[in-house]
């Protein structure tokens, strides 16, 4: 699921002047997707050059620029990552390809004016991950209770919410655990007990999401005892059919191996040399 979410749009006034730039305050993009960043200068001024800078932690890097004289240029360090989507002097936008955690930071657009002056505004890029949740309904001897669990992995830590379609059913004994993985993702598992009389039409859902607003929802229907026995019977029948096919093949292979062994033994026995019962008389020493 690849999504880009623009959290808010604002007009930035710079250095107390009336000039302003319209841009996004924050942008969320899915890991592996693309992120679009743009700036629009609302002031009617002559622009000499537009420069993009990236600031992460206390480091500032030059991303690229566009001017009347040199056209658009991307810094070699960002050549395979960033390209200009719109290289105007009033509106400038860049796209960051296949974003990852390393691309997070704040990106600033700077409009260099003529006569001399600078207008600056920034957009902070956040990258999220959200993987397909795993929903499981545990079998129970009681028709009025079932154990339900749902796990999801993401960054930042996802929220996991269990749902059920029937209004007379409810969840109880909620429990949530979090496991921090080595790749900075977090696996969140929520378990609960589904209470109330339910049958094969009961549909349980799991909704997972991250702070950006991205969500994934999955559903699973509760399996009845008859369905479980039917699936077990089909599995047993499949194993029986497999043995009926493989059994004769294995038997023929064993018979061939035995025949080869007997033939080889007879062949080696026929090739053994005759052994003389009386040993040869050693030669006499000369007198």
Buried (B, 14 or more C-beta within 10 A) or exposed (E): EEBBBBBEEBEBEBEEEEBBBBBBBBBBBBBEBBBBBBBBBBBEBEBBBBBBBBBBEEEEBBBBBBBEEEEBBBBEEBEEBBBBEBBBBBBBBBBBEBBEBEBBBBBBBBBBBEEEBEBBBBBBBBBBBBBEBBBEBEEEEEEEBBBBBBBBBBBBBBBBBBEBEBEEBEBEEEEEEEEEEEEEBBBBBBBBBBBBEBEEEBBBBBBBBBBBEBBBEBEBEBBBEEEEEEEEEEEEEEEEEEEEEEEEEEEEEEEEEEEEEEEEEEEEEEEEEEEEEEEEEEEEEEE
